[in-house]
Amino acid sequence: MTGSVAFASPGGISEKAWLKILSGYRKPTLSRSFYELAVTLVPFLLLWGAAWIAIHFGYWIGLILVFPAAGFLLRLFMLQHDCGHGSFFGKRRWDDWTGRAIGVLTLTPYDYWRRAHAEHHASAGNLDERGVGDITTLTVAEYRALRPRGKLGYRLYRHPLVMFGLGPAFLFLFKQRLPFGMMRSGALPWLSTMLTNAAVAALAAFLIWAVGLVPFLSIHLPIVLLAGSAGVWLFYVQHQFEDTHWSKPPEWAFPHAAMHGASHYDLPRPLRWITGNIGMHHVHHLSSKVPFYRLPEVLRDYPELADLGRISLGESIACVKLILWDEVSQRLISLEEAKTLP
């Protein structure tokens, strides 16, 4: 990780000036957006159908197709993500209805998720605004103040088997079926959630009727669980890295928190494509209106941004053990390291 670079001003340009620079990349190209939707949705449907044909004729090895299918479902979620920011088509109605339709496949009620994600963007890195749309992160002092049961609960919550296994399954299969936390956000999150649930139920009923219950569960359940786990992993690494940023007002400021509280997860090219360039997360947080397919243009034109918060695929594995924010050293640290602190 590039800790020596993380808090530098890239290129000597102020963080507010970067906002103006990135505004030049915010305009999407309609033909490109339709192309990205087609090359994601069509392969997903074909892979799903091919997996069913394999099972239908007794070739259960065909279930290996759920792995690439999960990759394309993950990419569909990234398109839904851009729709939520109004950056996919750049037309609010087009983005909203595309996001709602994709949400039936990703099991993610669009308007509910969009509200929570907007709060995440508005408060990322703010120690006084934790809890909505993010991964719960305690400071060393907060953890030490917990009773033994609370400490055990936090350690279990941050355990890899829970965070990337049970957690995603609970989130996508159960938690997102009701818009908890949106009681004061009007009727739209509730309406979106209920309509998404109804559409999911109708689609599932049709597929069960068409292919059978066992084939449906054998194909779609692993696809959803694999894509969900990969999505949670990406979100985790994008904010839970050693040199991330957390602070309290008045020190907290959006541009600084956006650039330094989100990583550049420098993935190999095929993984960058299947994840919709979401690893360029520091740029995305600074200007969420930039379409995902234009993020590489930003790093091409301004290579000084590439080293900011950069984490390689190999380095990202070490992020799993970093679960506490040390306000003294301004780093995310492991529980073992926290035990050595005075």
N, C-alpha and C positions, 0 to 999 in steps of 0.2 A: 504494500500500500504506500501511497505517496504522501506520508504525513507532513513532510516539509513543504509540500506544495499546497496542501488542503486549505490553508487560511491566507494564502497569498492572493493578490489581485491579478488575475490572469491577464497578461499582455499590458499590465499597467493601466488597464481600463477600469473605471469605477463600476460597481455593481449596478447602479442606476443607469449608467451609459449602456451596459449590456442589454438592459430592457429595450432601449431604443433600437439597438442593433438587431436584436432578434425579431422586432416587429416587422422587419422586412422579409421574414420567412413565413409569415402567418397565412398567406393566401394559398388555399388548396387548389389543385387542378381537378376539375370534375371528372375528366376522362381517366386520370390516374386513380382517383378514388373508386370509380366503378370497376376499373381493372383490378385493384387490390381486393375489392369485395368478391369479384368473380373467381380470382385465383386462390381464394381462401375457402369460400363456401362450396364451390363445385368439387374440389378434391376431397373435402370433408364428407360430402354426401356420397361420393363414389367409393371412398374407403369404407364407409359405414355399410353401403350396399354390398361391397365385395366381401366384407367380413361375414355378412349374413349368408351370402351365397355359399361361401366356404363351409359354414356350419350346416347349412341346409343339405349339402351333399356329403356330410360326414367328415369334412376336413377341418377338425377343430384346431389344427395348427394355424388356420386362417385367422384365429384370434390375435395373432401377432400384429395384424393390421390395426388393432386398437391403439397401438403406440403412435404411429404416424397420425392416425385420426385424432388422438388427443392433442398432438401438436397443432393441428389445424383448428381444433376447437379453442385452444389457447390463443391462437392468432385471431380467431373471431372475437374473442373477448377483448383483445387489443384494439380491434376496430370499434367495438362497442365503447371502449374507453375513450377513443378519439371523438366518437359521437357525443359522449357526455360532456366533452370540453367544447363542442361546437366547432371542431377543427377538421372533421372528416370531409364533409361536403361544404362547410362554411355557410350552410343554410339551416337555420334552427329547426324548421319543421322536418326537413329531409333527415337531418342528424337524429332528431328525436325518434322518428318512426323507424328508422333503420336500427337504432339502438334498442328500441322496444322489441323489434322482431328478433334480433340476435339474442336478446335476453331470454327468449323462450328456449333457445338451444343451450345457452350457458347457465340456465337456471338462476339468472340474476335479474331481479326486477329493476328495470332501467331507471325509473325516476327516483326510486328509493336509493339505489346505489349512487346515482348522480348527486343527490343532496349530500350524502355522507362523504363522498369523495371530494366534493367542493369544500367541505369543512376541513378535510385533511389538507388540501392544498393551501387553504387560508391560514392554517395554524401549524403546519409542519415545523418541528423544531422548537415550538413554544412549550416550555415546561408547565405553564399555567393553563394550557388548552389541550391537554392530552385526553384521549379516550374515544374520539369519534373518527372512524375510518383509518385508524392506525393500529400498530402493535403496541400493547401496553409495555411501557418501559419505566422502570423505577430508578431513582437515584440510589447511590450507596446509602445515604442517610435514611431514605424512606424504607429501604429494605431492612436496615438494621433496626428500625423502629417497629417492625412487624412482630407479632407474636409467632411462636413456632408454627402454628397452623397456617398462618398467612405466608410465611416463608416457604413452607412446603407447597402450598398452592401456587405460588409464583414460580417456583422451580419446575413444578409439573407443567404449568402453562407454557414455559419456555423450553421444555424438553423437546428434542427433535421429533420423537414419535408422536407427540401431541401437536406440535406446531405445524408439522408438514404431513401428518398422517390423519389422526383423529380430527384435528382442527378443521382442515379443509372439507372433510366429509361432513362434519356438523354444519359448517358455514353454508355450503352449497345445497345440501339436501334438506336441512331443517331451519337454520336460523333465518335465512333469506326468504322463508315462506311467510314471515310476519315482519313488518317494518318497525321493529323495536327501536326506540330512541327517536322516532319521528312523530311523536304525539302532537307536537306544536308546529309541525311543518305543513299543516293544511291537509286536504283530502288526497292530493295527487300521489304521494308515496303509497298511501293505502290502496288507492284505486289501481295504481300501476302494479302493486304486488298481487292483489287479488286477481286481476285480469291475467297477469303473467302465470300465476298458479293455475288458473282455469285453462289457459292455452297449453301449458305444460301437461296438464292432466289429459286434455283432449288429444294432444299429439301422442302421448304415451299409450293411451287407450287404442288409438288407431294402429300404432306400430305393434302393440301386443296382439291385436286382432289379426294383423297382416302377417307377422312373422312368428308369433308365439311368445309366451311369457319368458321362458328360459332363454331363447336366443336374444330377446330384447335386453334382459338383465345381463346376460353374458357379454353383450357388446357395449351397451350404452353406459352401464354403471361403471365399468373400468375406465371408459373414455372420460367420463365426468370426474372421477376421482383422480386420475392421472393428471388431467389438465388443471384441476383445482389445486393439487399439491404443487405442481410446477408454478402456477400463478402466485401462490402464497410464498413460495421460495423466492421468486423474483422480487415481490414486494418487500420481503424481508431484507434481502441483500441491498436493495436500493436505499434503505434507511438505517439498517442495523450493521454499521461497519465502524471500525475503530475511530476513524477521524471524522465521524459525522458531527453534526452541530445541534446542541440544545442550549437554550438560554431562557431567561425570564424577561418580561418587559421591565424597564424600557430598553434594556440592551438588545432584546429580540427585534429584528427588522426583517421584513419579508425577503428583500433581494439577497441578503447575506445568508439567511436560513435556507433559501431555495438553492443557492449555488453550492453551499457547503454542507447542507443537511441531506443531500441526495447524492448518490454515487454515480460514477461512470462505470457501469458493469461491462467491461470490455470483452464481449463474447466473440467466439469464432463466427465468421460470416454466415454460415447456415443457421446458427442459433440466433444471430441478430435478425435474420429474415423471419424466422418462425415466431419470434417474440415481438415483432413489430418495432424493433429499435428501442424498446422500452428501457434497455440498459443505459441509454443516454439520458439518464433520469434527471441529472442536474440541469441540463438544458431544458428538458420538458417542464420541470418545476418552475424555472425562471420565466418561461413563456409557454404556457400550456396550450395556447392557440396554434402553435406550430404543428402542422400535420406530421404524423410519425414518419412518413416517407421523405420528409424534408429535413429531419434531424441530422442525417449524415452530411447534408450540404453545409450545415452550421459548423460541424467539426472539420470538414474539408476546407472551408473558408477561414476558419479561426482555429487552427490546430493547437493553440495555447490552451483551449478548453479541454482538450483530450486528456491531459494529465491531472485535471482537477478531480480529486476523489476517485481516481482510477483504481479499479479492482479487477484482477484477472479471474478467470474461471477457477484456477487452482487456489488462489488466495481467498476466494469467497467461502471455501469450506471452513476456514478458521473463524468466520463471523458467527457461526452457530453458538460458540461458547461465550460470546460477548453479550451479557444480559443486563448489566448495570451501568448507569451513567455516573462517572466520577466528576463532580462539579469542580474539584480542585485541579485535576490534570486536564480537564475538558476532553475526556476520551470515554469511549464505551469500553468497559473492561469485563473480564470474566469474574465469576464468583470466587474462584481460587485467588485471583489477584486482589479482590476486595478484602479477603480475609487477612492479607498482609498489611493493609493500610492501618494507620493509627486510629 
